[in-house]
Every structure is written in structure tokens, then in C-alpha cells.
Amino acid sequence: RPQGGGPPPKREQNGLAEDASAAGVPAALAMAGLSIVWYLLPIAHKEVVPHMQGLLRLENAAHFPFACVFLAGMFALLTFYPVLAYTVATEKHVDNSTPREQKKKQTGLGARLQGAHQNMMESFPLFAGAVITCHLLNPEANAYMAALCAIYVHARILFQIFYTVNIGALRSLSFIISFECISVMFVLALWPSCIMPYLHL
């Protein structure tokens, strides 16, 4: 920076602008994800949840959020099988002693499959915790919770697909939508008066 308090060099100004632009991308994606969740809530409530309940043949519709926890947990485990299949198909020797170390060395499709699996394993405990917390602290919000759970399950499936085929923007958007579902459920449980007036089914 030149002495005398003058403007920074042009290169520094461009760098600051690029940093500000990059910092705005996560915020823009978060707002987009939240807007999509708000838009999808009534659709999920009226169309998706009843359809999924029919497929699951639940005896009590109020149990639907916990059925989604079961589905998400099973899906988290199933995402490991593409990783295993890819490793068996591409590696001469499958290291069963330290398999995670072997998978860390993978690139391309193998790395994406492993990344998607790890991300699902990280997301699932938060999702299960959100469902349990909301059920215990605000059982009146079951209809909202059911719609959010349906959106979460579909968003995670899309995340797995987009991660595998390497569509970065849609992968990030589907991740943020699933994360927003978890966040909204926690807010419904802990601060219901702050959000209930703005949710419409």
C-alpha cells in the first residue's frame, strides 16, 4: 500500500473484490436453499408425505418423521456399497486392515463416492437429533416436521447423485436444502414462536 493513505494498488483492489464475491457465494446459496425449502413445504405436505406414507404403510401417520429417520439411516449405510464396489473393481488388493487409508488415496469417481458417503454419515446424526428434539419439545409441529423430513430425504438422494456425477452447483444446493431442513426443525423445537407464523402448509 502506498504511503500517504492513498488507494491500494489495482491488483490489491481486484483481490479484495474477488474475496468479497467469493464470501457472498455461501450466503447466496444458503438463502436460495431456505427459499426452496419454504416453497417446497406445502407441496411436500400435500403431495409427497401422503404418497410416502402410503408406500411405507404406516399404521400411524404421526410416526412418519421417525420412518424418515429409518430411511435416512439405511440410505447412509447403503452409500457405502458403491464405494466398496468401486474399490474392488479398481484396486488390485483390497486392504481390509486399514481400508480408510486406502480410500483416502482414491481420486476421481472413487473419491467422490467416498466423499458422498462420508457426508451422509455426518448429516444423519444431526437429522435424527433434530427429529427427536422437535418431537419432544414441540409435538404440535408434527405436520411441519413431516414435510421437512420428506424434503430432507429427497435432497440427500439428489446430493448423492449430483456428487457422483460431479455436478458441483446442484450438489451444493441439495446439501444446503437438507441442512436447512435440519436447521428449521431445531428452530421449531427451540424457538417455535420465531418461525411458526412464517411457515405455511
C-alpha positions as a LaTeX table, in Angstrom:
\begin{tabular}{lrrr}
\hline
Residue & $x$ (\AA) & $y$ (\AA) & $z$ (\AA) \\
\hline
Arg1 & 0.00 & 0.00 & 0.00 \\
Pro2 & 1.49 & 3.39 & $-0.97$ \\
Gln3 & 2.36 & 5.85 & 1.80 \\
Gly4 & 0.13 & 8.82 & 2.48 \\
Gly5 & $-3.13$ & 6.90 & 2.80 \\
Gly6 & $-3.73$ & 6.61 & $-0.94$ \\
Pro7 & $-5.85$ & 3.89 & $-2.56$ \\
Pro8 & $-4.38$ & 0.39 & $-2.63$ \\
Pro9 & $-2.80$ & $-0.84$ & $-5.84$ \\
Lys10 & $-5.17$ & $-2.06$ & $-8.53$ \\
Arg11 & $-4.14$ & $-5.69$ & $-8.04$ \\
Glu12 & $-4.97$ & $-5.47$ & $-4.32$ \\
Gln13 & $-8.34$ & $-3.87$ & $-5.10$ \\
Asn14 & $-9.16$ & $-6.69$ & $-7.53$ \\
Gly15 & $-8.16$ & $-9.26$ & $-4.91$ \\
Leu16 & $-10.44$ & $-7.68$ & $-2.31$ \\
Ala17 & $-13.32$ & $-7.67$ & $-4.77$ \\
Glu18 & $-12.75$ & $-11.32$ & $-5.60$ \\
Asp19 & $-12.62$ & $-12.21$ & $-1.89$ \\
Ala20 & $-15.88$ & $-10.35$ & $-1.24$ \\
Ser21 & $-17.52$ & $-12.07$ & $-4.19$ \\
Ala22 & $-16.35$ & $-15.50$ & $-3.02$ \\
Ala23 & $-17.58$ & $-14.79$ & 0.51 \\
Gly24 & $-21.02$ & $-13.95$ & $-0.85$ \\
Val25 & $-21.47$ & $-17.31$ & $-2.59$ \\
Pro26 & $-22.23$ & $-19.38$ & 0.58 \\
Ala27 & $-24.68$ & $-16.73$ & 1.79 \\
Ala28 & $-26.43$ & $-16.69$ & $-1.57$ \\
Leu29 & $-26.66$ & $-20.50$ & $-1.61$ \\
Ala30 & $-28.00$ & $-20.51$ & 1.96 \\
Met31 & $-30.72$ & $-18.00$ & 1.06 \\
Ala32 & $-31.57$ & $-19.96$ & $-2.08$ \\
Gly33 & $-31.79$ & $-23.20$ & $-0.10$ \\
Leu34 & $-34.04$ & $-21.63$ & 2.54 \\
Ser35 & $-36.30$ & $-20.14$ & $-0.13$ \\
Ile36 & $-36.62$ & $-23.52$ & $-1.83$ \\
Val37 & $-37.50$ & $-25.21$ & 1.48 \\
Trp38 & $-40.19$ & $-22.58$ & 2.12 \\
Tyr39 & $-41.56$ & $-23.13$ & $-1.39$ \\
Leu40 & $-41.49$ & $-26.94$ & $-1.11$ \\
Leu41 & $-43.12$ & $-27.18$ & 2.33 \\
Pro42 & $-46.78$ & $-27.06$ & 1.16 \\
Ile43 & $-46.02$ & $-29.33$ & $-1.81$ \\
Ala44 & $-44.34$ & $-31.87$ & 0.44 \\
His45 & $-47.20$ & $-31.69$ & 2.94 \\
Lys46 & $-49.97$ & $-32.16$ & 0.38 \\
Glu47 & $-48.34$ & $-34.46$ & $-2.18$ \\
Val48 & $-45.09$ & $-36.09$ & $-1.06$ \\
Val49 & $-45.81$ & $-37.03$ & 2.56 \\
Pro50 & $-49.14$ & $-38.82$ & 1.83 \\
His51 & $-47.51$ & $-40.70$ & $-1.06$ \\
Met52 & $-44.56$ & $-41.80$ & 1.08 \\
Gln53 & $-46.89$ & $-42.76$ & 3.93 \\
Gly54 & $-48.81$ & $-44.97$ & 1.53 \\
Leu55 & $-45.64$ & $-46.64$ & 0.31 \\
Leu56 & $-44.43$ & $-47.21$ & 3.85 \\
Arg57 & $-47.87$ & $-48.43$ & 5.01 \\
Leu58 & $-47.54$ & $-46.74$ & 8.35 \\
Glu59 & $-50.22$ & $-47.60$ & 10.89 \\
Asn60 & $-49.87$ & $-44.16$ & 12.49 \\
Ala61 & $-49.23$ & $-41.12$ & 10.28 \\
Ala62 & $-47.62$ & $-39.31$ & 13.23 \\
His63 & $-44.75$ & $-41.80$ & 13.04 \\
Phe64 & $-43.73$ & $-40.60$ & 9.58 \\
Pro65 & $-40.76$ & $-38.45$ & 10.75 \\
Phe66 & $-39.28$ & $-41.47$ & 12.54 \\
Ala67 & $-39.81$ & $-43.56$ & 9.42 \\
Cys68 & $-37.73$ & $-40.95$ & 7.59 \\
Val69 & $-35.02$ & $-41.34$ & 10.23 \\
Phe70 & $-35.03$ & $-45.07$ & 9.48 \\
Leu71 & $-34.88$ & $-44.41$ & 5.71 \\
Ala72 & $-32.06$ & $-41.90$ & 6.09 \\
Gly73 & $-30.11$ & $-44.28$ & 8.32 \\
Met74 & $-30.46$ & $-47.14$ & 5.86 \\
Phe75 & $-29.51$ & $-44.84$ & 2.99 \\
Ala76 & $-26.40$ & $-43.70$ & 4.90 \\
Leu77 & $-25.30$ & $-47.32$ & 5.19 \\
Leu78 & $-26.18$ & $-48.15$ & 1.59 \\
Thr79 & $-23.99$ & $-45.32$ & 0.28 \\
Phe80 & $-21.00$ & $-47.38$ & 1.38 \\
Tyr81 & $-21.67$ & $-50.14$ & $-1.15$ \\
Pro82 & $-20.81$ & $-48.06$ & $-4.26$ \\
Val83 & $-17.53$ & $-47.15$ & $-2.50$ \\
Leu84 & $-16.81$ & $-50.82$ & $-1.84$ \\
Ala85 & $-17.77$ & $-51.86$ & $-5.37$ \\
Tyr86 & $-15.51$ & $-49.20$ & $-6.91$ \\
Thr87 & $-12.61$ & $-50.22$ & $-4.67$ \\
Val88 & $-12.98$ & $-53.89$ & $-5.57$ \\
Ala89 & $-13.21$ & $-53.04$ & $-9.28$ \\
Thr90 & $-10.21$ & $-50.71$ & $-9.42$ \\
Glu91 & $-7.75$ & $-51.89$ & $-6.77$ \\
Lys92 & $-5.57$ & $-54.96$ & $-7.18$ \\
His93 & $-5.74$ & $-55.59$ & $-3.45$ \\
Val94 & $-8.50$ & $-54.52$ & $-1.05$ \\
Asp95 & $-6.89$ & $-53.51$ & 2.23 \\
Asn96 & $-9.18$ & $-54.89$ & 4.93 \\
Ser97 & $-6.76$ & $-53.94$ & 7.72 \\
Thr98 & $-6.74$ & $-50.18$ & 7.09 \\
Pro99 & $-9.47$ & $-49.67$ & 4.45 \\
Arg100 & $-9.92$ & $-45.98$ & 5.15 \\
Glu101 & $-6.28$ & $-45.27$ & 4.39 \\
Gln102 & $-6.68$ & $-46.99$ & 1.02 \\
Lys103 & $-9.80$ & $-44.98$ & 0.20 \\
Lys104 & $-8.04$ & $-41.70$ & 1.05 \\
Lys105 & $-5.72$ & $-42.33$ & $-1.90$ \\
Gln106 & $-8.54$ & $-42.63$ & $-4.42$ \\
Thr107 & $-9.22$ & $-39.89$ & $-6.94$ \\
Gly108 & $-11.98$ & $-39.04$ & $-9.39$ \\
Leu109 & $-15.13$ & $-41.12$ & $-9.08$ \\
Gly110 & $-13.79$ & $-43.13$ & $-6.16$ \\
Ala111 & $-13.05$ & $-40.00$ & $-4.16$ \\
Arg112 & $-16.50$ & $-38.57$ & $-4.94$ \\
Leu113 & $-18.27$ & $-41.77$ & $-3.87$ \\
Gln114 & $-16.31$ & $-41.80$ & $-0.63$ \\
Gly115 & $-16.98$ & $-38.10$ & $-0.06$ \\
Ala116 & $-20.72$ & $-38.55$ & $-0.61$ \\
His117 & $-20.78$ & $-41.47$ & 1.83 \\
Gln118 & $-18.88$ & $-39.58$ & 4.50 \\
Asn119 & $-21.11$ & $-36.54$ & 4.09 \\
Met120 & $-24.24$ & $-38.65$ & 4.55 \\
Met121 & $-22.78$ & $-40.25$ & 7.65 \\
Glu122 & $-22.06$ & $-36.79$ & 9.05 \\
Ser123 & $-25.52$ & $-35.43$ & 8.18 \\
Phe124 & $-27.57$ & $-38.31$ & 9.54 \\
Pro125 & $-26.90$ & $-37.84$ & 13.30 \\
Leu126 & $-27.92$ & $-34.17$ & 13.08 \\
Phe127 & $-31.08$ & $-35.11$ & 11.21 \\
Ala128 & $-32.02$ & $-37.79$ & 13.74 \\
Gly129 & $-31.29$ & $-35.38$ & 16.58 \\
Ala130 & $-33.46$ & $-32.69$ & 15.01 \\
Val131 & $-36.40$ & $-35.09$ & 14.61 \\
Ile132 & $-36.16$ & $-36.34$ & 18.19 \\
Thr133 & $-35.73$ & $-32.82$ & 19.62 \\
Cys134 & $-38.65$ & $-31.42$ & 17.66 \\
His135 & $-40.86$ & $-34.37$ & 18.57 \\
Leu136 & $-40.12$ & $-33.97$ & 22.28 \\
Leu137 & $-40.26$ & $-30.19$ & 22.56 \\
Asn138 & $-42.89$ & $-29.24$ & 20.01 \\
Pro139 & $-45.12$ & $-32.22$ & 19.08 \\
Glu140 & $-47.73$ & $-29.79$ & 17.69 \\
Ala141 & $-45.35$ & $-29.14$ & 14.79 \\
Asn142 & $-45.55$ & $-32.74$ & 13.55 \\
Ala143 & $-47.06$ & $-31.75$ & 10.18 \\
Tyr144 & $-44.23$ & $-29.27$ & 9.53 \\
Met145 & $-41.67$ & $-31.81$ & 10.70 \\
Ala146 & $-43.09$ & $-34.49$ & 8.40 \\
Ala147 & $-42.83$ & $-32.18$ & 5.38 \\
Leu148 & $-39.28$ & $-31.18$ & 6.31 \\
Cys149 & $-38.30$ & $-34.84$ & 6.72 \\
Ala150 & $-39.67$ & $-35.69$ & 3.27 \\
Ile151 & $-37.72$ & $-32.82$ & 1.72 \\
Tyr152 & $-34.57$ & $-33.88$ & 3.58 \\
Val153 & $-34.73$ & $-37.48$ & 2.35 \\
His154 & $-35.18$ & $-36.43$ & $-1.29$ \\
Ala155 & $-32.47$ & $-33.76$ & $-1.02$ \\
Arg156 & $-30.00$ & $-36.33$ & 0.31 \\
Ile157 & $-30.75$ & $-38.73$ & $-2.54$ \\
Leu158 & $-30.18$ & $-35.92$ & $-5.04$ \\
Phe159 & $-26.99$ & $-34.95$ & $-3.24$ \\
Gln160 & $-25.67$ & $-38.48$ & $-3.68$ \\
Ile161 & $-26.47$ & $-38.42$ & $-7.40$ \\
Phe162 & $-25.04$ & $-34.97$ & $-8.06$ \\
Tyr163 & $-21.88$ & $-35.74$ & $-6.07$ \\
Thr164 & $-21.36$ & $-38.99$ & $-8.00$ \\
Val165 & $-21.79$ & $-37.42$ & $-11.46$ \\
Asn166 & $-19.79$ & $-34.34$ & $-10.41$ \\
Ile167 & $-22.38$ & $-31.55$ & $-10.79$ \\
Gly168 & $-20.96$ & $-29.24$ & $-8.16$ \\
Ala169 & $-23.55$ & $-26.45$ & $-8.10$ \\
Leu170 & $-26.54$ & $-28.79$ & $-7.75$ \\
Arg171 & $-24.65$ & $-30.91$ & $-5.24$ \\
Ser172 & $-24.07$ & $-27.84$ & $-3.06$ \\
Leu173 & $-27.68$ & $-26.71$ & $-3.42$ \\
Ser174 & $-29.08$ & $-30.11$ & $-2.44$ \\
Phe175 & $-26.74$ & $-30.22$ & 0.55 \\
Ile176 & $-27.87$ & $-26.79$ & 1.69 \\
Ile177 & $-31.55$ & $-27.73$ & 1.29 \\
Ser178 & $-31.03$ & $-30.78$ & 3.52 \\
Phe179 & $-29.11$ & $-28.68$ & 6.04 \\
Glu180 & $-31.86$ & $-26.04$ & 6.06 \\
Cys181 & $-34.43$ & $-28.76$ & 6.84 \\
Ile182 & $-32.40$ & $-29.77$ & 9.90 \\
Ser183 & $-31.96$ & $-26.15$ & 10.97 \\
Val184 & $-35.66$ & $-25.34$ & 10.65 \\
Met185 & $-36.59$ & $-28.39$ & 12.76 \\
Phe186 & $-34.26$ & $-27.29$ & 15.54 \\
Val187 & $-35.74$ & $-23.78$ & 15.42 \\
Leu188 & $-39.25$ & $-25.28$ & 15.50 \\
Ala189 & $-38.25$ & $-27.19$ & 18.63 \\
Leu190 & $-36.38$ & $-24.46$ & 20.50 \\
Trp191 & $-37.86$ & $-21.17$ & 19.27 \\
Pro192 & $-41.25$ & $-22.04$ & 17.74 \\
Ser193 & $-42.73$ & $-18.56$ & 18.11 \\
Cys194 & $-39.94$ & $-17.15$ & 15.94 \\
Ile195 & $-40.76$ & $-19.32$ & 12.94 \\
Met196 & $-44.26$ & $-20.82$ & 13.17 \\
Pro197 & $-46.01$ & $-17.64$ & 11.91 \\
Tyr198 & $-43.91$ & $-17.74$ & 8.74 \\
Leu199 & $-44.45$ & $-21.41$ & 7.87 \\
His200 & $-47.44$ & $-22.22$ & 5.70 \\
Leu201 & $-48.72$ & $-25.62$ & 4.66 \\
\hline
\end{tabular}
